[in-house]
Amino acid sequence: MGASLTWEVERMECYPEKEGKQNVVFMVHWRCIGVDGIFNSANYGTQSLVHDAEAPFTPYAELALDQVVGWVKEAIGDERVSKIEASVIEQIETQKTPPTIVPPLPWAGV
């Protein structure tokens, strides 16, 4: 079984008004979360967005998670998205098979 990855949006920062639009998102705080059984890891970041006055506008109250995650991933770029997801999976694999351990001292008794 491999890790399942999900992207979440923790918060969005907005301009109260910009070019006649209300609550225009300019910064997204995101988290990429990986879960594999009892093991989990996450990567957190922020991504600035550029408002395009000519593009279709979705009012803040009508934004959907998938839409905002799509904006974030597009702004980050495919290569960096892949690196973020690979890092989360690598952290989980490290938890499953640690490169180092700290066994009890042999003279400590049972």
Summary of the structure (lengths in Angstrom):
residues: 110
radius of gyration: 19.9
end to end distance: 34.8
largest distance: 73.4
contacts: 243
relative contact order: 0.20
helix: 31%
strand: 37%
